[in-house]
């Protein structure tokens, strides 16, 4: 029997930052730029990524963007990327335009790709858990060959909210 399951999901920034602290340790974007650590939060409907970088520019960087899910490619996309260097150094401030161009290009490709590897693993783990769940009367429901989509991505003050949709064949197992 075909099933359509909709789950409201929340990813708290505290939890996401724990995952990112393990994942982003000396992530080389290119031979001139390495991200050492990141922290995410939100502000006015935009995802805010604070990063510690070294290479062509060393210091703190603030990246703002709007995340969206691309179902066809099964990946998170970071739209309207804006990169700002957070430094009081006049030379570094003058390099903002260069860093914005370089980081926007590399973040678009490598950082986004690396993030998507982690996101796919999290989604696969979440789907595996959601695809087999016990019922209060005994037995369990199992969703086979689930197809998933993420919709309605919204940023709250302390978390990212979205609707996870699972479609597949449901079986009841005793």
PyMOL commands that place a pseudoatom at each C-alpha (Angstrom):
pseudoatom trace, name=CA, resn=UNK, resi=1, chain=A, elem=C, hetatm=0, pos=[0.000, 0.000, 0.000]
pseudoatom trace, name=CA, resn=UNK, resi=2, chain=A, elem=C, hetatm=0, pos=[1.391, 3.449, -0.910]
pseudoatom trace, name=CA, resn=UNK, resi=3, chain=A, elem=C, hetatm=0, pos=[1.977, 5.866, 1.923]
pseudoatom trace, name=CA, resn=UNK, resi=4, chain=A, elem=C, hetatm=0, pos=[2.618, 9.553, 2.210]
pseudoatom trace, name=CA, resn=UNK, resi=5, chain=A, elem=C, hetatm=0, pos=[4.124, 10.661, 5.526]
pseudoatom trace, name=CA, resn=UNK, resi=6, chain=A, elem=C, hetatm=0, pos=[4.724, 14.309, 6.441]
pseudoatom trace, name=CA, resn=UNK, resi=7, chain=A, elem=C, hetatm=0, pos=[6.927, 15.076, 9.417]
pseudoatom trace, name=CA, resn=UNK, resi=8, chain=A, elem=C, hetatm=0, pos=[7.585, 18.515, 10.812]
pseudoatom trace, name=CA, resn=UNK, resi=9, chain=A, elem=C, hetatm=0, pos=[11.270, 18.522, 11.636]
pseudoatom trace, name=CA, resn=UNK, resi=10, chain=A, elem=C, hetatm=0, pos=[13.480, 20.883, 13.576]
pseudoatom trace, name=CA, resn=UNK, resi=11, chain=A, elem=C, hetatm=0, pos=[17.268, 21.047, 13.606]
pseudoatom trace, name=CA, resn=UNK, resi=12, chain=A, elem=C, hetatm=0, pos=[18.457, 23.149, 16.534]
pseudoatom trace, name=CA, resn=UNK, resi=13, chain=A, elem=C, hetatm=0, pos=[21.502, 25.274, 15.821]
pseudoatom trace, name=CA, resn=UNK, resi=14, chain=A, elem=C, hetatm=0, pos=[23.189, 23.948, 19.004]
pseudoatom trace, name=CA, resn=UNK, resi=15, chain=A, elem=C, hetatm=0, pos=[22.980, 20.397, 17.621]
pseudoatom trace, name=CA, resn=UNK, resi=16, chain=A, elem=C, hetatm=0, pos=[23.994, 21.490, 14.133]
pseudoatom trace, name=CA, resn=UNK, resi=17, chain=A, elem=C, hetatm=0, pos=[27.013, 23.294, 15.581]
pseudoatom trace, name=CA, resn=UNK, resi=18, chain=A, elem=C, hetatm=0, pos=[28.078, 20.105, 17.405]
pseudoatom trace, name=CA, resn=UNK, resi=19, chain=A, elem=C, hetatm=0, pos=[27.966, 18.194, 14.123]
pseudoatom trace, name=CA, resn=UNK, resi=20, chain=A, elem=C, hetatm=0, pos=[29.787, 20.970, 12.271]
pseudoatom trace, name=CA, resn=UNK, resi=21, chain=A, elem=C, hetatm=0, pos=[32.528, 21.156, 14.924]
pseudoatom trace, name=CA, resn=UNK, resi=22, chain=A, elem=C, hetatm=0, pos=[33.402, 17.525, 14.136]
pseudoatom trace, name=CA, resn=UNK, resi=23, chain=A, elem=C, hetatm=0, pos=[32.964, 17.888, 10.382]
pseudoatom trace, name=CA, resn=UNK, resi=24, chain=A, elem=C, hetatm=0, pos=[34.652, 21.236, 9.734]
pseudoatom trace, name=CA, resn=UNK, resi=25, chain=A, elem=C, hetatm=0, pos=[38.159, 20.934, 11.042]
pseudoatom trace, name=CA, resn=UNK, resi=26, chain=A, elem=C, hetatm=0, pos=[40.692, 22.339, 8.619]
pseudoatom trace, name=CA, resn=UNK, resi=27, chain=A, elem=C, hetatm=0, pos=[38.396, 22.020, 5.604]
pseudoatom trace, name=CA, resn=UNK, resi=28, chain=A, elem=C, hetatm=0, pos=[40.520, 23.173, 2.671]
pseudoatom trace, name=CA, resn=UNK, resi=29, chain=A, elem=C, hetatm=0, pos=[38.369, 25.088, 0.203]
pseudoatom trace, name=CA, resn=UNK, resi=30, chain=A, elem=C, hetatm=0, pos=[41.322, 25.557, -2.131]
pseudoatom trace, name=CA, resn=UNK, resi=31, chain=A, elem=C, hetatm=0, pos=[45.101, 25.928, -1.867]
pseudoatom trace, name=CA, resn=UNK, resi=32, chain=A, elem=C, hetatm=0, pos=[44.641, 29.499, -0.641]
pseudoatom trace, name=CA, resn=UNK, resi=33, chain=A, elem=C, hetatm=0, pos=[41.817, 29.145, 1.871]
pseudoatom trace, name=CA, resn=UNK, resi=34, chain=A, elem=C, hetatm=0, pos=[41.105, 26.787, 4.784]
pseudoatom trace, name=CA, resn=UNK, resi=35, chain=A, elem=C, hetatm=0, pos=[38.131, 26.881, 7.155]
pseudoatom trace, name=CA, resn=UNK, resi=36, chain=A, elem=C, hetatm=0, pos=[39.044, 25.797, 10.681]
pseudoatom trace, name=CA, resn=UNK, resi=37, chain=A, elem=C, hetatm=0, pos=[35.708, 26.035, 12.477]
pseudoatom trace, name=CA, resn=UNK, resi=38, chain=A, elem=C, hetatm=0, pos=[32.213, 27.312, 11.851]
pseudoatom trace, name=CA, resn=UNK, resi=39, chain=A, elem=C, hetatm=0, pos=[29.186, 28.245, 13.894]
pseudoatom trace, name=CA, resn=UNK, resi=40, chain=A, elem=C, hetatm=0, pos=[25.696, 28.750, 12.478]
pseudoatom trace, name=CA, resn=UNK, resi=41, chain=A, elem=C, hetatm=0, pos=[22.688, 30.741, 13.618]
pseudoatom trace, name=CA, resn=UNK, resi=42, chain=A, elem=C, hetatm=0, pos=[20.078, 32.868, 11.906]
pseudoatom trace, name=CA, resn=UNK, resi=43, chain=A, elem=C, hetatm=0, pos=[19.196, 36.511, 11.586]
pseudoatom trace, name=CA, resn=UNK, resi=44, chain=A, elem=C, hetatm=0, pos=[16.197, 38.024, 9.798]
pseudoatom trace, name=CA, resn=UNK, resi=45, chain=A, elem=C, hetatm=0, pos=[15.401, 34.889, 7.787]
pseudoatom trace, name=CA, resn=UNK, resi=46, chain=A, elem=C, hetatm=0, pos=[18.968, 34.287, 6.661]
pseudoatom trace, name=CA, resn=UNK, resi=47, chain=A, elem=C, hetatm=0, pos=[21.397, 31.578, 7.720]
pseudoatom trace, name=CA, resn=UNK, resi=48, chain=A, elem=C, hetatm=0, pos=[24.479, 33.144, 9.324]
pseudoatom trace, name=CA, resn=UNK, resi=49, chain=A, elem=C, hetatm=0, pos=[27.732, 31.171, 9.206]
pseudoatom trace, name=CA, resn=UNK, resi=50, chain=A, elem=C, hetatm=0, pos=[30.622, 32.499, 11.293]
pseudoatom trace, name=CA, resn=UNK, resi=51, chain=A, elem=C, hetatm=0, pos=[33.907, 30.931, 10.183]
pseudoatom trace, name=CA, resn=UNK, resi=52, chain=A, elem=C, hetatm=0, pos=[37.518, 31.031, 11.323]
pseudoatom trace, name=CA, resn=UNK, resi=53, chain=A, elem=C, hetatm=0, pos=[39.692, 30.905, 8.187]
pseudoatom trace, name=CA, resn=UNK, resi=54, chain=A, elem=C, hetatm=0, pos=[43.350, 31.023, 7.221]
pseudoatom trace, name=CA, resn=UNK, resi=55, chain=A, elem=C, hetatm=0, pos=[45.311, 31.331, 4.020]
pseudoatom trace, name=CA, resn=UNK, resi=56, chain=A, elem=C, hetatm=0, pos=[45.018, 34.284, 1.665]
pseudoatom trace, name=CA, resn=UNK, resi=57, chain=A, elem=C, hetatm=0, pos=[43.024, 35.885, 4.479]
pseudoatom trace, name=CA, resn=UNK, resi=58, chain=A, elem=C, hetatm=0, pos=[43.328, 34.855, 8.113]
pseudoatom trace, name=CA, resn=UNK, resi=59, chain=A, elem=C, hetatm=0, pos=[40.656, 35.768, 10.595]
pseudoatom trace, name=CA, resn=UNK, resi=60, chain=A, elem=C, hetatm=0, pos=[36.913, 35.622, 11.043]
pseudoatom trace, name=CA, resn=UNK, resi=61, chain=A, elem=C, hetatm=0, pos=[34.408, 35.618, 8.210]
pseudoatom trace, name=CA, resn=UNK, resi=62, chain=A, elem=C, hetatm=0, pos=[30.637, 36.123, 8.316]
pseudoatom trace, name=CA, resn=UNK, resi=63, chain=A, elem=C, hetatm=0, pos=[28.690, 34.389, 5.560]
pseudoatom trace, name=CA, resn=UNK, resi=64, chain=A, elem=C, hetatm=0, pos=[24.965, 34.978, 5.182]
pseudoatom trace, name=CA, resn=UNK, resi=65, chain=A, elem=C, hetatm=0, pos=[22.715, 33.077, 2.800]
pseudoatom trace, name=CA, resn=UNK, resi=66, chain=A, elem=C, hetatm=0, pos=[19.267, 31.638, 2.291]
pseudoatom trace, name=CA, resn=UNK, resi=67, chain=A, elem=C, hetatm=0, pos=[19.184, 27.816, 2.339]
pseudoatom trace, name=CA, resn=UNK, resi=68, chain=A, elem=C, hetatm=0, pos=[16.878, 25.938, -0.012]
pseudoatom trace, name=CA, resn=UNK, resi=69, chain=A, elem=C, hetatm=0, pos=[16.441, 22.243, -0.791]
pseudoatom trace, name=CA, resn=UNK, resi=70, chain=A, elem=C, hetatm=0, pos=[16.857, 21.098, -4.400]
pseudoatom trace, name=CA, resn=UNK, resi=71, chain=A, elem=C, hetatm=0, pos=[14.828, 17.886, -4.684]
pseudoatom trace, name=CA, resn=UNK, resi=72, chain=A, elem=C, hetatm=0, pos=[16.028, 16.942, -8.166]
pseudoatom trace, name=CA, resn=UNK, resi=73, chain=A, elem=C, hetatm=0, pos=[19.675, 17.044, -7.084]
pseudoatom trace, name=CA, resn=UNK, resi=74, chain=A, elem=C, hetatm=0, pos=[18.957, 15.961, -3.477]
pseudoatom trace, name=CA, resn=UNK, resi=75, chain=A, elem=C, hetatm=0, pos=[21.082, 18.745, -2.041]
pseudoatom trace, name=CA, resn=UNK, resi=76, chain=A, elem=C, hetatm=0, pos=[20.996, 21.872, 0.057]
pseudoatom trace, name=CA, resn=UNK, resi=77, chain=A, elem=C, hetatm=0, pos=[21.701, 25.030, -1.903]
pseudoatom trace, name=CA, resn=UNK, resi=78, chain=A, elem=C, hetatm=0, pos=[22.975, 28.257, -0.364]
pseudoatom trace, name=CA, resn=UNK, resi=79, chain=A, elem=C, hetatm=0, pos=[21.381, 31.183, -2.222]
pseudoatom trace, name=CA, resn=UNK, resi=80, chain=A, elem=C, hetatm=0, pos=[22.156, 34.906, -2.026]
pseudoatom trace, name=CA, resn=UNK, resi=81, chain=A, elem=C, hetatm=0, pos=[25.604, 34.312, -0.539]
pseudoatom trace, name=CA, resn=UNK, resi=82, chain=A, elem=C, hetatm=0, pos=[27.219, 37.340, 1.085]
pseudoatom trace, name=CA, resn=UNK, resi=83, chain=A, elem=C, hetatm=0, pos=[30.736, 37.120, 2.552]
pseudoatom trace, name=CA, resn=UNK, resi=84, chain=A, elem=C, hetatm=0, pos=[32.137, 39.737, 4.915]
pseudoatom trace, name=CA, resn=UNK, resi=85, chain=A, elem=C, hetatm=0, pos=[35.528, 39.806, 6.606]
pseudoatom trace, name=CA, resn=UNK, resi=86, chain=A, elem=C, hetatm=0, pos=[35.269, 40.629, 10.309]
pseudoatom trace, name=CA, resn=UNK, resi=87, chain=A, elem=C, hetatm=0, pos=[38.474, 42.519, 10.963]
pseudoatom trace, name=CA, resn=UNK, resi=88, chain=A, elem=C, hetatm=0, pos=[39.519, 45.941, 12.134]
pseudoatom trace, name=CA, resn=UNK, resi=89, chain=A, elem=C, hetatm=0, pos=[42.688, 45.647, 10.075]
pseudoatom trace, name=CA, resn=UNK, resi=90, chain=A, elem=C, hetatm=0, pos=[42.484, 48.268, 7.299]
pseudoatom trace, name=CA, resn=UNK, resi=91, chain=A, elem=C, hetatm=0, pos=[44.348, 46.034, 4.809]
pseudoatom trace, name=CA, resn=UNK, resi=92, chain=A, elem=C, hetatm=0, pos=[41.947, 43.158, 5.516]
pseudoatom trace, name=CA, resn=UNK, resi=93, chain=A, elem=C, hetatm=0, pos=[38.962, 45.468, 5.148]
pseudoatom trace, name=CA, resn=UNK, resi=94, chain=A, elem=C, hetatm=0, pos=[40.289, 46.527, 1.752]
pseudoatom trace, name=CA, resn=UNK, resi=95, chain=A, elem=C, hetatm=0, pos=[40.488, 42.866, 0.758]
pseudoatom trace, name=CA, resn=UNK, resi=96, chain=A, elem=C, hetatm=0, pos=[36.735, 42.353, 1.354]
pseudoatom trace, name=CA, resn=UNK, resi=97, chain=A, elem=C, hetatm=0, pos=[35.961, 42.433, -2.367]
pseudoatom trace, name=CA, resn=UNK, resi=98, chain=A, elem=C, hetatm=0, pos=[38.647, 39.829, -3.136]
pseudoatom trace, name=CA, resn=UNK, resi=99, chain=A, elem=C, hetatm=0, pos=[37.593, 37.551, -0.293]
pseudoatom trace, name=CA, resn=UNK, resi=100, chain=A, elem=C, hetatm=0, pos=[33.927, 37.873, -1.216]
pseudoatom trace, name=CA, resn=UNK, resi=101, chain=A, elem=C, hetatm=0, pos=[34.656, 36.800, -4.786]
pseudoatom trace, name=CA, resn=UNK, resi=102, chain=A, elem=C, hetatm=0, pos=[37.064, 33.986, -3.862]
pseudoatom trace, name=CA, resn=UNK, resi=103, chain=A, elem=C, hetatm=0, pos=[35.030, 32.662, -0.940]
pseudoatom trace, name=CA, resn=UNK, resi=104, chain=A, elem=C, hetatm=0, pos=[31.701, 32.902, -2.732]
pseudoatom trace, name=CA, resn=UNK, resi=105, chain=A, elem=C, hetatm=0, pos=[33.038, 30.753, -5.565]
pseudoatom trace, name=CA, resn=UNK, resi=106, chain=A, elem=C, hetatm=0, pos=[34.681, 28.178, -3.314]
pseudoatom trace, name=CA, resn=UNK, resi=107, chain=A, elem=C, hetatm=0, pos=[31.804, 28.104, -0.822]
pseudoatom trace, name=CA, resn=UNK, resi=108, chain=A, elem=C, hetatm=0, pos=[29.363, 27.620, -3.692]
pseudoatom trace, name=CA, resn=UNK, resi=109, chain=A, elem=C, hetatm=0, pos=[31.264, 24.526, -4.743]
pseudoatom trace, name=CA, resn=UNK, resi=110, chain=A, elem=C, hetatm=0, pos=[33.364, 22.824, -2.112]
pseudoatom trace, name=CA, resn=UNK, resi=111, chain=A, elem=C, hetatm=0, pos=[31.758, 23.945, 1.170]
pseudoatom trace, name=CA, resn=UNK, resi=112, chain=A, elem=C, hetatm=0, pos=[28.276, 23.326, -0.192]
pseudoatom trace, name=CA, resn=UNK, resi=113, chain=A, elem=C, hetatm=0, pos=[29.353, 19.895, -1.506]
pseudoatom trace, name=CA, resn=UNK, resi=114, chain=A, elem=C, hetatm=0, pos=[30.963, 18.952, 1.811]
pseudoatom trace, name=CA, resn=UNK, resi=115, chain=A, elem=C, hetatm=0, pos=[27.881, 20.132, 3.725]
pseudoatom trace, name=CA, resn=UNK, resi=116, chain=A, elem=C, hetatm=0, pos=[25.683, 18.059, 1.445]
pseudoatom trace, name=CA, resn=UNK, resi=117, chain=A, elem=C, hetatm=0, pos=[27.660, 14.878, 2.199]
pseudoatom trace, name=CA, resn=UNK, resi=118, chain=A, elem=C, hetatm=0, pos=[26.889, 15.411, 5.890]
pseudoatom trace, name=CA, resn=UNK, resi=119, chain=A, elem=C, hetatm=0, pos=[23.269, 16.358, 5.209]
pseudoatom trace, name=CA, resn=UNK, resi=120, chain=A, elem=C, hetatm=0, pos=[22.715, 13.223, 3.103]
pseudoatom trace, name=CA, resn=UNK, resi=121, chain=A, elem=C, hetatm=0, pos=[24.129, 11.065, 5.906]
pseudoatom trace, name=CA, resn=UNK, resi=122, chain=A, elem=C, hetatm=0, pos=[21.848, 12.764, 8.449]
pseudoatom trace, name=CA, resn=UNK, resi=123, chain=A, elem=C, hetatm=0, pos=[18.835, 12.373, 6.169]
pseudoatom trace, name=CA, resn=UNK, resi=124, chain=A, elem=C, hetatm=0, pos=[19.620, 8.719, 5.443]
pseudoatom trace, name=CA, resn=UNK, resi=125, chain=A, elem=C, hetatm=0, pos=[19.916, 8.057, 9.178]
pseudoatom trace, name=CA, resn=UNK, resi=126, chain=A, elem=C, hetatm=0, pos=[16.692, 9.959, 9.892]
pseudoatom trace, name=CA, resn=UNK, resi=127, chain=A, elem=C, hetatm=0, pos=[14.791, 8.171, 7.133]
pseudoatom trace, name=CA, resn=UNK, resi=128, chain=A, elem=C, hetatm=0, pos=[16.007, 4.806, 8.391]
pseudoatom trace, name=CA, resn=UNK, resi=129, chain=A, elem=C, hetatm=0, pos=[14.639, 5.655, 11.847]
pseudoatom trace, name=CA, resn=UNK, resi=130, chain=A, elem=C, hetatm=0, pos=[11.387, 7.094, 10.497]
pseudoatom trace, name=CA, resn=UNK, resi=131, chain=A, elem=C, hetatm=0, pos=[10.905, 4.225, 8.045]
pseudoatom trace, name=CA, resn=UNK, resi=132, chain=A, elem=C, hetatm=0, pos=[10.542, 1.635, 10.816]
pseudoatom trace, name=CA, resn=UNK, resi=133, chain=A, elem=C, hetatm=0, pos=[8.614, 2.548, 13.929]
pseudoatom trace, name=CA, resn=UNK, resi=134, chain=A, elem=C, hetatm=0, pos=[6.733, 0.476, 16.533]
pseudoatom trace, name=CA, resn=UNK, resi=135, chain=A, elem=C, hetatm=0, pos=[3.020, 0.922, 17.148]
pseudoatom trace, name=CA, resn=UNK, resi=136, chain=A, elem=C, hetatm=0, pos=[1.441, 1.218, 20.618]
pseudoatom trace, name=CA, resn=UNK, resi=137, chain=A, elem=C, hetatm=0, pos=[-0.544, -2.012, 20.045]
pseudoatom trace, name=CA, resn=UNK, resi=138, chain=A, elem=C, hetatm=0, pos=[2.517, -4.072, 19.085]
pseudoatom trace, name=CA, resn=UNK, resi=139, chain=A, elem=C, hetatm=0, pos=[4.165, -4.713, 15.786]
pseudoatom trace, name=CA, resn=UNK, resi=140, chain=A, elem=C, hetatm=0, pos=[5.675, -2.008, 13.649]
pseudoatom trace, name=CA, resn=UNK, resi=141, chain=A, elem=C, hetatm=0, pos=[5.165, -0.072, 10.462]
pseudoatom trace, name=CA, resn=UNK, resi=142, chain=A, elem=C, hetatm=0, pos=[7.914, -0.247, 7.900]
pseudoatom trace, name=CA, resn=UNK, resi=143, chain=A, elem=C, hetatm=0, pos=[8.282, 2.111, 4.950]
pseudoatom trace, name=CA, resn=UNK, resi=144, chain=A, elem=C, hetatm=0, pos=[10.106, 0.458, 2.049]
pseudoatom trace, name=CA, resn=UNK, resi=145, chain=A, elem=C, hetatm=0, pos=[12.047, 2.305, -0.654]
pseudoatom trace, name=CA, resn=UNK, resi=146, chain=A, elem=C, hetatm=0, pos=[11.192, 5.730, 0.715]
pseudoatom trace, name=CA, resn=UNK, resi=147, chain=A, elem=C, hetatm=0, pos=[11.416, 8.724, -1.581]
pseudoatom trace, name=CA, resn=UNK, resi=148, chain=A, elem=C, hetatm=0, pos=[11.870, 11.927, 0.351]
pseudoatom trace, name=CA, resn=UNK, resi=149, chain=A, elem=C, hetatm=0, pos=[11.581, 15.631, -0.139]
pseudoatom trace, name=CA, resn=UNK, resi=150, chain=A, elem=C, hetatm=0, pos=[12.232, 18.593, 2.121]
pseudoatom trace, name=CA, resn=UNK, resi=151, chain=A, elem=C, hetatm=0, pos=[9.847, 21.517, 1.875]
pseudoatom trace, name=CA, resn=UNK, resi=152, chain=A, elem=C, hetatm=0, pos=[9.094, 24.753, 3.649]
pseudoatom trace, name=CA, resn=UNK, resi=153, chain=A, elem=C, hetatm=0, pos=[12.612, 25.421, 4.976]
pseudoatom trace, name=CA, resn=UNK, resi=154, chain=A, elem=C, hetatm=0, pos=[12.319, 28.207, 7.553]
pseudoatom trace, name=CA, resn=UNK, resi=155, chain=A, elem=C, hetatm=0, pos=[14.845, 29.703, 9.895]
pseudoatom trace, name=CA, resn=UNK, resi=156, chain=A, elem=C, hetatm=0, pos=[13.851, 30.415, 13.468]
pseudoatom trace, name=CA, resn=UNK, resi=157, chain=A, elem=C, hetatm=0, pos=[15.828, 32.162, 16.165]
pseudoatom trace, name=CA, resn=UNK, resi=158, chain=A, elem=C, hetatm=0, pos=[17.342, 28.940, 17.530]
pseudoatom trace, name=CA, resn=UNK, resi=159, chain=A, elem=C, hetatm=0, pos=[16.581, 26.318, 14.882]
pseudoatom trace, name=CA, resn=UNK, resi=160, chain=A, elem=C, hetatm=0, pos=[15.918, 25.470, 11.265]
pseudoatom trace, name=CA, resn=UNK, resi=161, chain=A, elem=C, hetatm=0, pos=[12.418, 24.113, 10.601]
pseudoatom trace, name=CA, resn=UNK, resi=162, chain=A, elem=C, hetatm=0, pos=[11.257, 22.128, 7.612]
pseudoatom trace, name=CA, resn=UNK, resi=163, chain=A, elem=C, hetatm=0, pos=[8.702, 19.631, 6.418]
pseudoatom trace, name=CA, resn=UNK, resi=164, chain=A, elem=C, hetatm=0, pos=[10.105, 16.167, 5.613]
pseudoatom trace, name=CA, resn=UNK, resi=165, chain=A, elem=C, hetatm=0, pos=[7.921, 14.211, 3.195]
pseudoatom trace, name=CA, resn=UNK, resi=166, chain=A, elem=C, hetatm=0, pos=[8.334, 10.444, 2.830]
pseudoatom trace, name=CA, resn=UNK, resi=167, chain=A, elem=C, hetatm=0, pos=[6.556, 8.464, 0.135]
pseudoatom trace, name=CA, resn=UNK, resi=168, chain=A, elem=C, hetatm=0, pos=[6.815, 4.682, -0.217]
pseudoatom trace, name=CA, resn=UNK, resi=169, chain=A, elem=C, hetatm=0, pos=[5.236, 1.327, 0.399]
pseudoatom trace, name=CA, resn=UNK, resi=170, chain=A, elem=C, hetatm=0, pos=[4.103, 0.714, 3.989]
pseudoatom trace, name=CA, resn=UNK, resi=171, chain=A, elem=C, hetatm=0, pos=[3.947, -2.726, 5.586]
pseudoatom trace, name=CA, resn=UNK, resi=172, chain=A, elem=C, hetatm=0, pos=[2.703, -3.714, 9.026]
pseudoatom trace, name=CA, resn=UNK, resi=173, chain=A, elem=C, hetatm=0, pos=[5.014, -6.218, 10.725]
pseudoatom trace, name=CA, resn=UNK, resi=174, chain=A, elem=C, hetatm=0, pos=[3.994, -8.292, 13.748]
for i in range(1, 174): cmd.bond("trace and resi %d" % i, "trace and resi %d" % (i + 1))
show_as sticks, trace
zoom trace
